[in-house]
Amino acid sequence: MIWAPGRNKAQSLVVSALYELGKAALIEREAVLAGGLPGADKNATLAQLRVDPSRYLTVSVDAVLLAMAERGLIPVVEGLSPLEACAGRILGHWA
């Protein structure tokens, strides 16, 4: 795939916006990773484990994909939301 000019800059803006959201987090060289299937409530699990979200930069795949869609970085597929369109691409349902 050949990216259109300006795509790297647009992607950098997405990353910068995510870092901006987490700038208030304490920098203690610690990380908490939570993973799971789509729809799994990872935030609820972190809450049960008493993880303080204000101490960490939170990166959600869905939030990244929505930010990319807002900047035109995800192709528009009629009848699909940006997240559905991404899933289709990843699963090979459309080229």
C-alpha positions in Angstrom: 0.0 0.0 0.0 1.3 3.4 -0.9 0.3 6.1 1.6 -0.9 9.5 0.4 1.3 12.4 1.1 0.6 13.8 4.5 -0.5 10.5 6.0 2.6 10.3 8.3 1.9 13.9 9.5 -1.8 13.0 10.2 -0.8 9.8 12.1 1.7 11.9 14.1 -1.1 14.2 15.1 -3.1 11.2 16.3 -0.2 10.0 18.4 0.5 13.5 19.8 -3.2 13.9 20.8 -3.0 10.7 22.7 0.1 11.7 24.5 -1.5 15.0 25.3 -4.3 13.2 27.1 -1.8 11.4 29.3 0.5 14.3 30.1 -0.9 14.6 33.6 0.0 11.0 34.4 2.9 10.5 36.7 6.2 9.4 35.0 7.5 6.6 37.2 8.6 4.2 34.4 5.7 1.9 35.3 3.2 0.3 33.0 0.0 -1.7 33.2 -1.1 -3.6 30.2 -4.6 -4.9 29.8 -5.6 -7.0 26.8 -8.6 -9.1 25.8 -11.1 -9.8 23.2 -13.1 -7.0 21.6 -15.9 -6.1 24.0 -14.1 -7.4 27.1 -14.4 -4.8 29.8 -10.8 -4.2 30.4 -11.5 -0.9 32.3 -13.7 -2.8 34.8 -11.0 -5.3 35.4 -8.4 -2.6 36.0 -10.9 -0.9 38.4 -11.3 -4.2 40.3 -7.5 -4.4 40.6 -7.6 -0.9 42.0 -5.4 0.5 39.2 -5.5 4.3 39.4 -6.1 5.5 35.7 -4.8 9.0 36.5 -1.3 7.5 36.9 -1.1 6.1 33.4 -1.5 7.0 29.8 -4.4 5.0 28.5 -4.4 3.9 24.9 -7.5 2.3 23.5 -7.4 0.7 20.1 -11.0 1.9 19.5 -10.0 5.5 20.4 -7.0 5.4 18.1 -9.2 4.1 15.2 -11.8 6.7 15.8 -9.2 9.4 15.8 -7.8 8.1 12.6 -11.3 8.0 11.0 -11.8 11.6 12.1 -8.7 12.6 10.1 -9.7 10.6 7.0 -7.1 7.9 7.6 -9.6 5.0 7.4 -11.4 4.4 4.1 -15.2 5.1 4.3 -17.2 1.9 3.6 -20.9 2.5 2.9 -23.0 0.9 5.6 -20.1 0.4 8.1 -18.9 2.4 11.0 -15.1 3.2 11.0 -14.5 0.5 13.5 -16.4 -2.1 11.4 -14.5 -0.9 8.3 -11.2 -1.5 10.1 -12.3 -5.0 11.2 -13.3 -5.8 7.7 -9.9 -4.7 6.4 -8.0 -6.6 9.1 -10.0 -9.8 8.5 -9.6 -9.5 4.7 -13.3 -8.9 3.9 -12.4 -6.0 1.5 -9.3 -5.0 -0.3 
